[in-house]
Every structure is written in C-alpha cells, then in structure tokens.
Amino acid sequence: LELLFVGELSFRKGLPFLFEALRQLRAPVRLTLVGRPTGQFPIPSRIGPAEVVTLGPITKDRLRHLYSASHLMVLP
C-alpha cells in the first residue's frame, strides 16, 4: 500500500499523529513524505513494518507522478 503526504513536515500538519497511526496499523505500507522539513522532530525511516521515505520539495511533474502511483493520499 502506497501512502502519500504532501505538505510542511511539521506538528501543525499532524505528522506525529500519522506516525502513531502507522505504529498502530502494523502493516507493511510505504509512506512517502513530500514537503519542507521543519526540524521540529526527527522523521523516522521505518515505523514498525512501515517504510517512510522523505523526499523534501519536488517538481510539479514529479508530484503528478507520485499522485498517480499512490493508493491513498493523507491530508493534514
């Protein structure tokens, strides 16, 4: 399962809650984070069996590709 989050990587956007949901889900999903990290907290590369990939800011073309390749988009 491919999950996509696009936005500022911050408390304000609820990333700690998303990370906790992945911990509770305990499923082998892949979460791709696209956006500017704020440095408010560390971004893990794994949460249980879930893989977390952080891309930072990307081009609109690459973002369109990620939207089409993802199964679900996570909204803050």
All heavy atoms as a GROMACS GRO file, in nm:
protein
  601
    1LEU      N    1   0.085  -0.117   0.000
    1LEU     CA    2   0.000   0.000   0.000
    1LEU      C    3   0.089   0.123   0.000
    1LEU      O    4   0.177   0.137   0.085
    1LEU     CB    5  -0.090  -0.002   0.123
    1LEU     CG    6  -0.195   0.107   0.136
    1LEU    CD1    7  -0.295   0.103   0.021
    1LEU    CD2    8  -0.266   0.094   0.268
    2GLU      N    9   0.070   0.210  -0.096
    2GLU     CA   10   0.149   0.334  -0.109
    2GLU      C   11   0.068   0.453  -0.057
    2GLU      O   12  -0.039   0.483  -0.110
    2GLU     CB   13   0.184   0.358  -0.256
    2GLU     CG   14   0.272   0.253  -0.317
    2GLU     CD   15   0.418   0.267  -0.278
    2GLU    OE1   16   0.460   0.377  -0.240
    2GLU    OE2   17   0.488   0.165  -0.285
    3LEU      N   18   0.118   0.518   0.047
    3LEU     CA   19   0.055   0.637   0.104
    3LEU      C   20   0.138   0.758   0.067
    3LEU      O   21   0.261   0.751   0.063
    3LEU     CB   22   0.047   0.626   0.256
    3LEU     CG   23  -0.020   0.503   0.314
    3LEU    CD1   24  -0.010   0.504   0.466
    3LEU    CD2   25  -0.164   0.494   0.271
    4LEU      N   26   0.071   0.872   0.045
    4LEU     CA   27   0.141   0.995   0.008
    4LEU      C   28   0.094   1.109   0.097
    4LEU      O   29  -0.027   1.130   0.114
    4LEU     CB   30   0.114   1.029  -0.139
    4LEU     CG   31   0.173   1.158  -0.192
    4LEU    CD1   32   0.326   1.155  -0.189
    4LEU    CD2   33   0.123   1.185  -0.334
    5PHE      N   34   0.189   1.182   0.154
    5PHE     CA   35   0.161   1.303   0.232
    5PHE      C   36   0.235   1.416   0.162
    5PHE      O   37   0.355   1.406   0.138
    5PHE     CB   38   0.212   1.289   0.376
    5PHE     CG   39   0.198   1.414   0.458
    5PHE    CD1   40   0.086   1.435   0.536
    5PHE    CD2   41   0.296   1.511   0.455
    5PHE    CE1   42   0.073   1.552   0.611
    5PHE    CE2   43   0.285   1.627   0.529
    5PHE     CZ   44   0.173   1.647   0.607
    6VAL      N   45   0.163   1.525   0.133
    6VAL     CA   46   0.224   1.642   0.069
    6VAL      C   47   0.194   1.763   0.156
    6VAL      O   48   0.077   1.794   0.182
    6VAL     CB   49   0.169   1.664  -0.074
    6VAL    CG1   50   0.231   1.788  -0.136
    6VAL    CG2   51   0.194   1.542  -0.160
    7GLY      N   52   0.297   1.830   0.203
    7GLY     CA   53   0.279   1.948   0.286
    7GLY      C   54   0.400   1.970   0.375
    7GLY      O   55   0.498   1.895   0.369
    8GLU      N   56   0.393   2.073   0.456
    8GLU     CA   57   0.501   2.102   0.550
    8GLU      C   58   0.513   1.987   0.649
    8GLU      O   59   0.412   1.939   0.703
    8GLU     CB   60   0.470   2.232   0.624
    8GLU     CG   61   0.574   2.273   0.722
    8GLU     CD   62   0.535   2.402   0.792
    8GLU    OE1   63   0.456   2.394   0.888
    8GLU    OE2   64   0.582   2.508   0.749
    9LEU      N   65   0.633   1.940   0.673
    9LEU     CA   66   0.655   1.828   0.764
    9LEU      C   67   0.669   1.883   0.905
    9LEU      O   68   0.779   1.909   0.954
    9LEU     CB   69   0.779   1.748   0.721
    9LEU     CG   70   0.780   1.703   0.575
    9LEU    CD1   71   0.906   1.624   0.543
    9LEU    CD2   72   0.656   1.625   0.540
   10SER      N   73   0.554   1.903   0.971
   10SER     CA   74   0.553   1.974   1.099
   10SER      C   75   0.446   1.918   1.193
   10SER      O   76   0.361   1.839   1.154
   10SER     CB   77   0.526   2.122   1.075
   10SER     OG   78   0.393   2.140   1.029
   11PHE      N   79   0.453   1.964   1.319
   11PHE     CA   80   0.349   1.932   1.416
   11PHE      C   81   0.215   1.986   1.369
   11PHE      O   82   0.112   1.923   1.384
   11PHE     CB   83   0.382   1.993   1.554
   11PHE     CG   84   0.486   1.918   1.630
   11PHE    CD1   85   0.608   1.976   1.656
   11PHE    CD2   86   0.462   1.790   1.677
   11PHE    CE1   87   0.705   1.908   1.728
   11PHE    CE2   88   0.557   1.721   1.749
   11PHE     CZ   89   0.680   1.779   1.775
   12ARG      N   90   0.217   2.106   1.315
   12ARG     CA   91   0.094   2.174   1.272
   12ARG      C   92   0.016   2.091   1.171
   12ARG      O   93  -0.107   2.093   1.168
   12ARG     CB   94   0.130   2.311   1.213
   12ARG     CG   95   0.013   2.398   1.177
   12ARG     CD   96   0.060   2.537   1.141
   12ARG     NE   97   0.142   2.540   1.023
   12ARG     CZ   98   0.097   2.565   0.900
   12ARG    NH1   99  -0.029   2.591   0.881
   12ARG    NH2  100   0.180   2.568   0.798
   13LYS      N  101   0.087   2.016   1.088
   13LYS     CA  102   0.022   1.932   0.987
   13LYS      C  103  -0.011   1.793   1.040
   13LYS      O  104  -0.061   1.709   0.966
   13LYS     CB  105   0.109   1.922   0.862
   13LYS     CG  106   0.127   2.054   0.790
   13LYS     CD  107  -0.004   2.103   0.732
   13LYS     CE  108   0.017   2.229   0.651
   13LYS     NZ  109  -0.100   2.267   0.577
   14GLY      N  110   0.019   1.766   1.166
   14GLY     CA  111  -0.023   1.642   1.231
   14GLY      C  112   0.061   1.519   1.204
   14GLY      O  113   0.015   1.408   1.224
   15LEU      N  114   0.186   1.538   1.161
   15LEU     CA  115   0.268   1.420   1.132
   15LEU      C  116   0.287   1.326   1.251
   15LEU      O  117   0.284   1.204   1.230
   15LEU     CB  118   0.403   1.462   1.076
   15LEU     CG  119   0.407   1.489   0.926
   15LEU    CD1  120   0.549   1.514   0.879
   15LEU    CD2  121   0.345   1.377   0.847
   16PRO      N  122   0.304   1.374   1.374
   16PRO     CA  123   0.316   1.279   1.485
   16PRO      C  124   0.193   1.187   1.496
   16PRO      O  125   0.206   1.070   1.530
   16PRO     CB  126   0.331   1.368   1.608
   16PRO     CG  127   0.393   1.493   1.554
   16PRO     CD  128   0.329   1.512   1.419
   17PHE      N  129   0.075   1.239   1.465
   17PHE     CA  130  -0.046   1.156   1.469
   17PHE      C  131  -0.046   1.052   1.357
   17PHE      O  132  -0.089   0.938   1.376
   17PHE     CB  133  -0.172   1.244   1.459
   17PHE     CG  134  -0.183   1.343   1.571
   17PHE    CD1  135  -0.160   1.477   1.550
   17PHE    CD2  136  -0.214   1.301   1.700
   17PHE    CE1  137  -0.170   1.569   1.653
   17PHE    CE2  138  -0.224   1.391   1.805
   17PHE     CZ  139  -0.202   1.525   1.780
   18LEU      N  140   0.004   1.090   1.242
   18LEU     CA  141   0.017   0.996   1.131
   18LEU      C  142   0.116   0.886   1.167
   18LEU      O  143   0.091   0.767   1.142
   18LEU     CB  144   0.061   1.069   1.004
   18LEU     CG  145   0.088   0.983   0.881
   18LEU    CD1  146  -0.034   0.899   0.844
   18LEU    CD2  147   0.130   1.072   0.764
   19PHE      N  148   0.227   0.922   1.227
   19PHE     CA  149   0.327   0.823   1.267
   19PHE      C  150   0.268   0.726   1.370
   19PHE      O  151   0.291   0.606   1.365
   19PHE     CB  152   0.452   0.890   1.324
   19PHE     CG  153   0.529   0.971   1.224
   19PHE    CD1  154   0.621   1.065   1.266
   19PHE    CD2  155   0.511   0.956   1.087
   19PHE    CE1  156   0.694   1.140   1.176
   19PHE    CE2  157   0.584   1.030   0.995
   19PHE     CZ  158   0.675   1.124   1.040
   20GLU      N  159   0.189   0.779   1.464
   20GLU     CA  160   0.126   0.693   1.565
   20GLU      C  161   0.024   0.599   1.499
   20GLU      O  162   0.013   0.482   1.536
   20GLU     CB  163   0.057   0.777   1.673
   20GLU     CG  164  -0.010   0.696   1.781
   20GLU     CD  165   0.083   0.599   1.853
   20GLU    OE1  166   0.203   0.626   1.866
   20GLU    OE2  167   0.033   0.493   1.898
   21ALA      N  168  -0.051   0.649   1.401
   21ALA     CA  169  -0.146   0.563   1.329
   21ALA      C  170  -0.073   0.450   1.258
   21ALA      O  171  -0.120   0.335   1.258
   21ALA     CB  172  -0.227   0.646   1.230
   22LEU      N  173   0.042   0.479   1.198
   22LEU     CA  174   0.121   0.374   1.133
   22LEU      C  175   0.171   0.272   1.235
   22LEU      O  176   0.172   0.152   1.207
   22LEU     CB  177   0.240   0.434   1.058
   22LEU     CG  178   0.209   0.505   0.928
   22LEU    CD1  179   0.336   0.564   0.869
   22LEU    CD2  180   0.141   0.413   0.828
   23ARG      N  181   0.210   0.318   1.352
   23ARG     CA  182   0.255   0.227   1.458
   23ARG      C  183   0.142   0.131   1.496
   23ARG      O  184   0.163   0.012   1.512
   23ARG     CB  185   0.298   0.306   1.582
   23ARG     CG  186   0.447   0.308   1.605
   23ARG     CD  187   0.485   0.370   1.738
   23ARG     NE  188   0.471   0.515   1.748
   23ARG     CZ  189   0.541   0.604   1.680
   23ARG    NH1  190   0.629   0.565   1.592
   23ARG    NH2  191   0.522   0.733   1.698
   24GLN      N  192   0.022   0.184   1.508
   24GLN     CA  193  -0.092   0.102   1.547
   24GLN      C  194  -0.139   0.011   1.433
   24GLN      O  195  -0.189  -0.098   1.458
   24GLN     CB  196  -0.206   0.190   1.595
   24GLN     CG  197  -0.177   0.259   1.725
   24GLN     CD  198  -0.292   0.345   1.772
   24GLN    OE1  199  -0.407   0.323   1.736
   24GLN    NE2  200  -0.261   0.446   1.853
   25LEU      N  201  -0.122   0.056   1.310
   25LEU     CA  202  -0.164  -0.021   1.194
   25LEU      C  203  -0.083  -0.149   1.179
   25LEU      O  204  -0.136  -0.254   1.143
   25LEU     CB  205  -0.151   0.064   1.067
   25LEU     CG  206  -0.199   0.005   0.937
   25LEU    CD1  207  -0.348  -0.026   0.943
   25LEU    CD2  208  -0.169   0.101   0.823
   26ARG      N  209   0.046  -0.141   1.205
   26ARG     CA  210   0.136  -0.257   1.197
   26ARG      C  211   0.126  -0.328   1.063
   26ARG      O  212   0.119  -0.450   1.056
   26ARG     CB  213   0.108  -0.356   1.310
   26ARG     CG  214   0.134  -0.300   1.446
   26ARG     CD  215   0.122  -0.406   1.551
   26ARG     NE  216   0.099  -0.344   1.679
   26ARG     CZ  217   0.002  -0.377   1.762
   26ARG    NH1  218  -0.080  -0.474   1.733
   26ARG    NH2  219  -0.012  -0.314   1.876
   27ALA      N  220   0.124  -0.252   0.955
   27ALA     CA  221   0.113  -0.309   0.821
   27ALA      C  222   0.234  -0.267   0.738
   27ALA      O  223   0.291  -0.160   0.759
   27ALA     CB  224  -0.015  -0.263   0.754
   28PRO      N  225   0.270  -0.350   0.642
   28PRO     CA  226   0.386  -0.317   0.556
   28PRO      C  227   0.350  -0.217   0.448
   28PRO      O  228   0.341  -0.250   0.331
   28PRO     CB  229   0.426  -0.453   0.498
   28PRO     CG  230   0.297  -0.528   0.493
   28PRO     CD  231   0.217  -0.481   0.611
   29VAL      N  232   0.325  -0.093   0.488
   29VAL     CA  233   0.294   0.012   0.391
   29VAL      C  234   0.418   0.097   0.366
   29VAL      O  235   0.516   0.088   0.439
   29VAL     CB  236   0.178   0.102   0.441
   29VAL    CG1  237   0.053   0.021   0.466
   29VAL    CG2  238   0.217   0.179   0.565
   30ARG      N  239   0.409   0.178   0.262
   30ARG     CA  240   0.516   0.273   0.233
   30ARG      C  241   0.455   0.412   0.235
   30ARG      O  242   0.360   0.440   0.161
   30ARG     CB  243   0.576   0.244   0.096
   30ARG     CG  244   0.686   0.341   0.058
   30ARG     CD  245   0.736   0.306  -0.080
   30ARG     NE  246   0.817   0.414  -0.132
   30ARG     CZ  247   0.934   0.396  -0.188
   30ARG    NH1  248   0.984   0.275  -0.201
   30ARG    NH2  249   1.002   0.499  -0.233
   31LEU      N  250   0.506   0.498   0.322
   31LEU     CA  251   0.460   0.636   0.333
   31LEU      C  252   0.566   0.726   0.270
   31LEU      O  253   0.682   0.724   0.312
   31LEU     CB  254   0.440   0.675   0.480
   31LEU     CG  255   0.415   0.823   0.508
   31LEU    CD1  256   0.285   0.870   0.445
   31LEU    CD2  257   0.415   0.848   0.659
   32THR      N  258   0.525   0.802   0.169
   32THR     CA  259   0.615   0.898   0.107
   32THR      C  260   0.575   1.037   0.155
   32THR      O  261   0.459   1.077   0.142
   32THR     CB  262   0.606   0.890  -0.047
   32THR    OG1  263   0.641   0.757  -0.087
   32THR    CG2  264   0.702   0.989  -0.112
   33LEU      N  265   0.672   1.109   0.212
   33LEU     CA  266   0.650   1.245   0.261
   33LEU      C  267   0.713   1.343   0.163
   33LEU      O  268   0.833   1.334   0.133
   33LEU     CB  269   0.715   1.262   0.399
   33LEU     CG  270   0.669   1.167   0.509
   33LEU    CD1  271   0.756   1.185   0.633
   33LEU    CD2  272   0.523   1.191   0.542
   34VAL      N  273   0.632   1.437   0.115
   34VAL     CA  274   0.682   1.539   0.023
   34VAL      C  275   0.658   1.674   0.088
   34VAL      O  276   0.545   1.708   0.123
   34VAL     CB  277   0.607   1.533  -0.112
   34VAL    CG1  278   0.653   1.646  -0.203
   34VAL    CG2  279   0.628   1.398  -0.179
   35GLY      N  280   0.763   1.749   0.107
   35GLY     CA  281   0.749   1.881   0.167
   35GLY      C  282   0.874   1.923   0.241
   35GLY      O  283   0.970   1.847   0.253
   36ARG      N  284   0.867   2.043   0.290
   36ARG     CA  285   0.982   2.102   0.360
   36ARG      C  286   0.984   2.057   0.505
   36ARG      O  287   0.889   2.080   0.580
   36ARG     CB  288   0.970   2.254   0.354
   36ARG     CG  289   1.087   2.330   0.414
   36ARG     CD  290   1.070   2.480   0.402
   36ARG     NE  291   0.951   2.530   0.469
   36ARG     CZ  292   0.942   2.558   0.598
   36ARG    NH1  293   1.047   2.542   0.676
   36ARG    NH2  294   0.831   2.604   0.650
   37PRO      N  295   1.091   1.991   0.548
   37PRO     CA  296   1.102   1.954   0.689
   37PRO      C  297   1.129   2.078   0.775
   37PRO      O  298   1.201   2.168   0.733
   37PRO     CB  299   1.219   1.856   0.694
   37PRO     CG  300   1.293   1.876   0.568
   37PRO     CD  301   1.201   1.941   0.469
   38THR      N  302   1.068   2.083   0.892
   38THR     CA  303   1.086   2.198   0.981
   38THR      C  304   1.191   2.173   1.088
   38THR      O  305   1.230   2.266   1.158
   38THR     CB  306   0.954   2.234   1.049
   38THR    OG1  307   0.911   2.122   1.126
   38THR    CG2  308   0.847   2.273   0.948
   39GLY      N  309   1.231   2.047   1.106
   39GLY     CA  310   1.327   2.014   1.211
   39GLY      C  311   1.265   2.009   1.349
   39GLY      O  312   1.337   2.003   1.448
   40GLN      N  313   1.132   2.013   1.359
   40GLN     CA  314   1.065   2.009   1.489
   40GLN      C  315   1.078   1.874   1.558
   40GLN      O  316   1.070   1.865   1.679
   40GLN     CB  317   0.917   2.043   1.473
   40GLN     CG  318   0.892   2.185   1.428
   40GLN     CD  319   0.745   2.210   1.402
   40GLN    OE1  320   0.669   2.119   1.371
   40GLN    NE2  321   0.704   2.335   1.414
   41PHE      N  322   1.096   1.768   1.478
   41PHE     CA  323   1.108   1.634   1.531
   41PHE      C  324   1.177   1.548   1.425
   41PHE      O  325   1.174   1.581   1.307
   41PHE     CB  326   0.972   1.574   1.569
   41PHE     CG  327   0.869   1.586   1.460
   41PHE    CD1  328   0.857   1.487   1.363
   41PHE    CD2  329   0.785   1.696   1.453
   41PHE    CE1  330   0.764   1.498   1.262
   41PHE    CE2  331   0.691   1.707   1.352
   41PHE     CZ  332   0.681   1.608   1.256
   42PRO      N  333   1.236   1.437   1.466
   42PRO     CA  334   1.302   1.352   1.367
   42PRO      C  335   1.200   1.276   1.282
   42PRO      O  336   1.094   1.237   1.332
   42PRO     CB  337   1.384   1.255   1.453
   42PRO     CG  338   1.320   1.256   1.586
   42PRO     CD  339   1.255   1.391   1.603
   43ILE      N  340   1.232   1.259   1.157
   43ILE     CA  341   1.148   1.181   1.066
   43ILE      C  342   1.211   1.041   1.057
   43ILE      O  343   1.323   1.026   1.009
   43ILE     CB  344   1.142   1.245   0.925
   43ILE    CG1  345   1.099   1.392   0.931
   43ILE    CG2  346   1.053   1.162   0.833
   43ILE    CD1  347   0.957   1.416   0.970
   44PRO      N  348   1.140   0.939   1.105
   44PRO     CA  349   1.198   0.804   1.102
   44PRO      C  350   1.198   0.747   0.960
   44PRO      O  351   1.119   0.789   0.875
   44PRO     CB  352   1.104   0.724   1.192
   44PRO     CG  353   0.974   0.795   1.182
   44PRO     CD  354   1.007   0.941   1.164
   45SER      N  355   1.284   0.652   0.935
   45SER     CA  356   1.284   0.584   0.805
   45SER      C  357   1.195   0.459   0.808
   45SER      O  358   1.156   0.408   0.705
   45SER     CB  359   1.426   0.546   0.762
   45SER     OG  360   1.483   0.460   0.857
   46ARG      N  361   1.164   0.412   0.929
   46ARG     CA  362   1.072   0.299   0.948
   46ARG      C  363   0.988   0.324   1.072
   46ARG      O  364   1.035   0.382   1.170
   46ARG     CB  365   1.148   0.168   0.966
   46ARG     CG  366   1.226   0.125   0.844
   46ARG     CD  367   1.253  -0.023   0.842
   46ARG     NE  368   1.138  -0.106   0.811
   46ARG     CZ  369   1.084  -0.122   0.689
   46ARG    NH1  370   1.131  -0.057   0.588
   46ARG    NH2  371   0.982  -0.203   0.670
   47ILE      N  372   0.864   0.278   1.066
   47ILE     CA  373   0.776   0.276   1.182
   47ILE      C  374   0.715   0.137   1.185
   47ILE      O  375   0.623   0.108   1.108
   47ILE     CB  376   0.666   0.385   1.173
   47ILE    CG1  377   0.729   0.524   1.165
   47ILE    CG2  378   0.571   0.374   1.291
   47ILE    CD1  379   0.631   0.636   1.139
   48GLY      N  380   0.772   0.051   1.265
   48GLY     CA  381   0.732  -0.090   1.261
   48GLY      C  382   0.761  -0.145   1.123
   48GLY      O  383   0.869  -0.122   1.068
   49PRO      N  384   0.663  -0.213   1.062
   49PRO     CA  385   0.686  -0.266   0.927
   49PRO      C  386   0.669  -0.162   0.816
   49PRO      O  387   0.693  -0.190   0.699
   49PRO     CB  388   0.582  -0.377   0.913
   49PRO     CG  389   0.474  -0.338   1.007
   49PRO     CD  390   0.539  -0.263   1.119
   50ALA      N  391   0.626  -0.040   0.852
   50ALA     CA  392   0.604   0.065   0.752
   50ALA      C  393   0.735   0.135   0.716
   50ALA      O  394   0.814   0.170   0.804
   50ALA     CB  395   0.504   0.167   0.803
   51GLU      N  396   0.757   0.154   0.588
   51GLU     CA  397   0.873   0.228   0.539
   51GLU      C  398   0.833   0.374   0.520
   51GLU      O  399   0.726   0.403   0.468
   51GLU     CB  400   0.919   0.170   0.406
   51GLU     CG  401   1.035   0.243   0.344
   51GLU     CD  402   1.071   0.191   0.206
   51GLU    OE1  403   1.002   0.103   0.153
   51GLU    OE2  404   1.169   0.242   0.151
   52VAL      N  405   0.918   0.466   0.562
   52VAL     CA  406   0.892   0.610   0.547
   52VAL      C  407   1.002   0.668   0.458
   52VAL      O  408   1.121   0.657   0.490
   52VAL     CB  409   0.890   0.682   0.684
   52VAL    CG1  410   0.864   0.831   0.665
   52VAL    CG2  411   0.786   0.620   0.776
   53VAL      N  412   0.960   0.730   0.349
   53VAL     CA  413   1.053   0.792   0.254
   53VAL      C  414   1.028   0.941   0.254
   53VAL      O  415   0.914   0.985   0.234
   53VAL     CB  416   1.031   0.735   0.111
   53VAL    CG1  417   1.122   0.804   0.012
   53VAL    CG2  418   1.051   0.586   0.110
   54THR      N  419   1.131   1.021   0.278
   54THR     CA  420   1.119   1.166   0.280
   54THR      C  421   1.187   1.222   0.157
   54THR      O  422   1.306   1.200   0.135
   54THR     CB  423   1.184   1.224   0.407
   54THR    OG1  424   1.127   1.160   0.521
   54THR    CG2  425   1.159   1.373   0.417
   55LEU      N  426   1.111   1.295   0.075
   55LEU     CA  427   1.167   1.349  -0.049
   55LEU      C  428   1.199   1.497  -0.042
   55LEU      O  429   1.274   1.547  -0.123
   55LEU     CB  430   1.069   1.324  -0.165
   55LEU     CG  431   1.039   1.179  -0.198
   55LEU    CD1  432   0.943   1.171  -0.314
   55LEU    CD2  433   1.167   1.103  -0.229
   56GLY      N  434   1.139   1.572   0.050
   56GLY     CA  435   1.157   1.716   0.051
   56GLY      C  436   1.077   1.778  -0.061
   56GLY      O  437   0.992   1.713  -0.122
   57PRO      N  438   1.102   1.904  -0.093
   57PRO     CA  439   1.030   1.968  -0.204
   57PRO      C  440   1.067   1.904  -0.338
   57PRO      O  441   1.183   1.867  -0.359
   57PRO     CB  442   1.078   2.113  -0.199
   57PRO     CG  443   1.133   2.132  -0.061
   57PRO     CD  444   1.187   1.998  -0.020
   58ILE      N  445   0.968   1.888  -0.426
   58ILE     CA  446   0.992   1.828  -0.558
   58ILE      C  447   0.921   1.910  -0.665
   58ILE      O  448   0.841   1.997  -0.635
   58ILE     CB  449   0.944   1.680  -0.562
   58ILE    CG1  450   0.795   1.672  -0.535
   58ILE    CG2  451   1.023   1.595  -0.465
   58ILE    CD1  452   0.737   1.533  -0.557
   59THR      N  453   0.949   1.878  -0.790
   59THR     CA  454   0.886   1.949  -0.902
   59THR      C  455   0.740   1.904  -0.918
   59THR      O  456   0.700   1.796  -0.871
   59THR     CB  457   0.959   1.920  -1.034
   59THR    OG1  458   0.945   1.780  -1.064
   59THR    CG2  459   1.107   1.957  -1.025
   60LYS      N  460   0.662   1.986  -0.986
   60LYS     CA  461   0.521   1.953  -1.011
   60LYS      C  462   0.508   1.828  -1.096
   60LYS      O  463   0.418   1.747  -1.074
   60LYS     CB  464   0.450   2.070  -1.077
   60LYS     CG  465   0.426   2.185  -0.983
   60LYS     CD  466   0.349   2.296  -1.050
   60LYS     CE  467   0.329   2.410  -0.952
   60LYS     NZ  468   0.252   2.519  -1.010
   61ASP      N  469   0.597   1.809  -1.191
   61ASP     CA  470   0.593   1.688  -1.273
   61ASP      C  471   0.614   1.562  -1.188
   61ASP      O  472   0.542   1.463  -1.204
   61ASP     CB  473   0.697   1.692  -1.385
   61ASP     CG  474   0.657   1.784  -1.498
   61ASP    OD1  475   0.535   1.811  -1.514
   61ASP    OD2  476   0.747   1.830  -1.571
   62ARG      N  477   0.712   1.567  -1.102
   62ARG     CA  478   0.738   1.451  -1.016
   62ARG      C  479   0.622   1.429  -0.918
   62ARG      O  480   0.585   1.316  -0.890
   62ARG     CB  481   0.869   1.470  -0.940
   62ARG     CG  482   0.907   1.346  -0.862
   62ARG     CD  483   1.053   1.338  -0.836
   62ARG     NE  484   1.083   1.214  -0.766
   62ARG     CZ  485   1.172   1.202  -0.672
   62ARG    NH1  486   1.245   1.305  -0.635
   62ARG    NH2  487   1.193   1.086  -0.613
   63LEU      N  488   0.562   1.537  -0.870
   63LEU     CA  489   0.449   1.526  -0.779
   63LEU      C  490   0.330   1.461  -0.850
   63LEU      O  491   0.263   1.374  -0.793
   63LEU     CB  492   0.410   1.664  -0.724
   63LEU     CG  493   0.300   1.666  -0.621
   63LEU    CD1  494   0.333   1.578  -0.501
   63LEU    CD2  495   0.272   1.809  -0.577
   64ARG      N  496   0.304   1.499  -0.974
   64ARG     CA  497   0.196   1.436  -1.051
   64ARG      C  498   0.218   1.285  -1.062
   64ARG      O  499   0.125   1.206  -1.049
   64ARG     CB  500   0.185   1.498  -1.190
   64ARG     CG  501   0.100   1.621  -1.194
   64ARG     CD  502   0.072   1.663  -1.338
   64ARG     NE  503   0.187   1.726  -1.401
   64ARG     CZ  504   0.213   1.855  -1.394
   64ARG    NH1  505   0.134   1.935  -1.328
   64ARG    NH2  506   0.319   1.905  -1.454
   65HIS      N  507   0.342   1.246  -1.087
   65HIS     CA  508   0.374   1.103  -1.095
   65HIS      C  509   0.347   1.034  -0.962
   65HIS      O  510   0.290   0.924  -0.958
   65HIS     CB  511   0.520   1.084  -1.137
   65HIS     CG  512   0.564   0.942  -1.128
   65HIS    ND1  513   0.525   0.846  -1.218
   65HIS    CD2  514   0.640   0.879  -1.036
   65HIS    CE1  515   0.577   0.730  -1.182
   65HIS    NE2  516   0.648   0.748  -1.073
   66LEU      N  517   0.385   1.096  -0.850
   66LEU     CA  518   0.362   1.036  -0.719
   66LEU      C  519   0.213   1.023  -0.689
   66LEU      O  520   0.169   0.923  -0.631
   66LEU     CB  521   0.430   1.118  -0.609
   66LEU     CG  522   0.580   1.102  -0.598
   66LEU    CD1  523   0.636   1.200  -0.496
   66LEU    CD2  524   0.616   0.959  -0.560
   67TYR      N  525   0.134   1.125  -0.726
   67TYR     CA  526  -0.011   1.115  -0.706
   67TYR      C  527  -0.067   0.994  -0.778
   67TYR      O  528  -0.146   0.918  -0.723
   67TYR     CB  529  -0.082   1.240  -0.756
   67TYR     CG  530  -0.081   1.358  -0.661
   67TYR    CD1  531  -0.041   1.483  -0.704
   67TYR    CD2  532  -0.122   1.345  -0.529
   67TYR    CE1  533  -0.042   1.593  -0.620
   67TYR    CE2  534  -0.123   1.454  -0.443
   67TYR     CZ  535  -0.082   1.577  -0.489
   67TYR     OH  536  -0.083   1.684  -0.404
   68SER      N  537  -0.026   0.973  -0.902
   68SER     CA  538  -0.081   0.862  -0.980
   68SER      C  539  -0.028   0.727  -0.932
   68SER      O  540  -0.094   0.625  -0.949
   68SER     CB  541  -0.053   0.882  -1.128
   68SER     OG  542   0.085   0.875  -1.154
   69ALA      N  543   0.090   0.723  -0.871
   69ALA     CA  544   0.148   0.597  -0.826
   69ALA      C  545   0.102   0.559  -0.685
   69ALA      O  546   0.126   0.445  -0.642
   69ALA     CB  547   0.300   0.606  -0.828
   70SER      N  548   0.038   0.649  -0.615
   70SER     CA  549  -0.004   0.623  -0.476
   70SER      C  550  -0.146   0.568  -0.471
   70SER      O  551  -0.229   0.600  -0.554
   70SER     CB  552   0.003   0.752  -0.394
   70SER     OG  553   0.135   0.801  -0.393
   71HIS      N  554  -0.171   0.487  -0.368
   71HIS     CA  555  -0.305   0.433  -0.347
   71HIS      C  556  -0.392   0.530  -0.268
   71HIS      O  557  -0.511   0.543  -0.295
   71HIS     CB  558  -0.298   0.300  -0.272
   71HIS     CG  559  -0.229   0.194  -0.349
   71HIS    ND1  560  -0.104   0.147  -0.316
   71HIS    CD2  561  -0.266   0.126  -0.460
   71HIS    CE1  562  -0.068   0.054  -0.401
   71HIS    NE2  563  -0.163   0.039  -0.491
   72LEU      N  564  -0.331   0.595  -0.168
   72LEU     CA  565  -0.404   0.688  -0.081
   72LEU      C  566  -0.320   0.812  -0.055
   72LEU      O  567  -0.199   0.803  -0.043
   72LEU     CB  568  -0.436   0.624   0.055
   72LEU     CG  569  -0.528   0.505   0.056
   72LEU    CD1  570  -0.529   0.442   0.195
   72LEU    CD2  571  -0.668   0.547   0.019
   73MET      N  572  -0.389   0.925  -0.046
   73MET     CA  573  -0.322   1.048  -0.006
   73MET      C  574  -0.370   1.083   0.135
   73MET      O  575  -0.490   1.077   0.163
   73MET     CB  576  -0.355   1.163  -0.100
   73MET     CG  577  -0.285   1.289  -0.059
   73MET     SD  578  -0.314   1.420  -0.173
   73MET     CE  579  -0.243   1.553  -0.081
   74VAL      N  580  -0.276   1.116   0.221
   74VAL     CA  581  -0.307   1.153   0.359
   74VAL      C  582  -0.314   1.305   0.365
   74VAL      O  583  -0.220   1.374   0.329
   74VAL     CB  584  -0.197   1.102   0.455
   74VAL    CG1  585  -0.231   1.140   0.598
   74VAL    CG2  586  -0.181   0.952   0.442
   75LEU      N  587  -0.430   1.357   0.411
   75LEU     CA  588  -0.447   1.502   0.424
   75LEU      C  589  -0.431   1.544   0.567
   75LEU      O  590  -0.482   1.477   0.658
   75LEU     CB  591  -0.585   1.544   0.373
   75LEU     CG  592  -0.610   1.527   0.225
   75LEU    CD1  593  -0.756   1.557   0.193
   75LEU    CD2  594  -0.520   1.616   0.145
   76PRO      N  595  -0.363   1.656   0.591
   76PRO     CA  596  -0.348   1.704   0.729
   76PRO      C  597  -0.481   1.755   0.784
   76PRO      O  598  -0.568   1.792   0.713
   76PRO     CB  599  -0.246   1.816   0.718
   76PRO     CG  600  -0.244   1.857   0.577
   76PRO     CD  601  -0.295   1.740   0.497
   0.00000   0.00000   0.00000
